[in-house]
Amino acid sequence: MYDIIIIGGGPAGLTAGLYAARAKKDTLIIEKGIEGGQVTETTGIENYPGIDKIDGTDLGKKMADQAKKFGAKIVMDEVDSVDLTGEVKKIKGFMDEYEAKAVIIATGANPRPIGAPGEKEFKGRGVSYCSLCDAAFYEGQDVYVIGGGDSAVQEALFIINFAKKVYIVHRRDELRASKDLQEKAFNNDRIEFIWNSEVVEIKGEKIVDEMILKNNQTGEVKSIKSDNPFGIFVFIGYVPNTDIYKDQINISDEKYIITDDEMRTNLPGVFAAGDIRQKTVRQIINAAGDGAIASINAQKYIDEAEGNLYEGFKEE
C-alpha cells in the first residue's frame, strides 16, 4: 500500500508527486497517457515563471523527471473505478489495482471540442483552447473565436490586445454572455460577429489556413481562407473528467469536484488539484500550486492519522 496515490500526471499531479516524494512519502502517480498530461499538447509556453519559452512536452518531462528524482513512481494505467470512502483508498485500473492512505485526484478537464474534421489534427497548429497561452502568437493577425458565452467574449476581449481583428463565430443570432461583456464587445470596432454559423471543417498543411463555416439557418457554406496564418480559439466549455468519482465525492452542477482552499474534498484523505476543481482560472501555474497544497495537506492527513504530527503542523 502506498502513502499517497495521485491520479493524473499533468502539472497538478506531478507537482503533488514531487512534494510528496520529497517528504519521503511512498508516492505513486497514475497517468493514462503521456507524462505531463494536456500540457504536452502546447507547442510553446511563454508564461511559466523562470522559463522564457519551452515546449509543452519538454516541460512535462522536466516535471516528471523531477518527481521521479525524489522517488515518486509513475505508472501508465487508466483508472476504471475507485472506492475512496474507507480508510484504505482503493483504485482499480485496467492494468492493476492499487491502495493508498490518501489520494489526490488531478485528472483535469478537457476543453469541449467543436467536433469538426481537422480540429484534432490542427490542435496547437492554429487551433487553440487557451488565449493566455497562445494569443501572443497571433499578434497583428486575424483570429476567430468560437462560442457565445461569457468565456468566449472575455477571451475575445483579451485576444484583441494582440490580434488585428477578432471575429466571434456563434451558432445563434445573439450572445449568451452577460450584458456588460456584450456591450464591451459590441463597442469594440475590431470585433465582428458571424451569427448562426458553425465550423464544419478546418483545413491546412502544416498550420491552419482555411476554415469552412455553415450557416445553420440558410444552409450556406462559406470558406474563410488566408495566405497568412490565422488562429481559431474554441471556447464552448470544458468537460471535467469526474464520472468515476460522482457517486462518492461532492460534484458541482458543472461536474467539477468541489474542494475547500486546502484542496480537501468531502471525503477524509481525498484531495483534488488542478483543472478538475471548481474554479475560474485554469493555467499551468495555478494547477501546480493546487498540487503543492493538496500534497502538503495529504501528508498532514497521514501524519495526523498515524500520530506522527510534528510541531509545525499542529493547530493552534
Secondary structure, DSSP 8 states (H G I E B T S, - for coil): -EEEEEE--SHHHHHHHHHHHHTT--EEEEESSSTTGGGGG-S-B--STT-S-B-HHHHHHHHHHHHHHTT-EEEE--EEEEE-SSSSEEEEESS-EEEEEEEEE---EEE-----TTTTTTBTTTEES-HHHHGGGGTTSEEEEE--SHHHHHHHHHHTTT-SEEEEE-SSSS--S-HHHHHHHHT-TTEEEE-SEEEEEEEESSSEEEEEEEETTT--EEEEE-SS--EEEE-S-EEES-GGGTTTS-B-TTS-B---TT-B-SSTTEEE-GGGBS-S---HHHHHHHHHHHHHHHHHHHHHHTT---GGG---
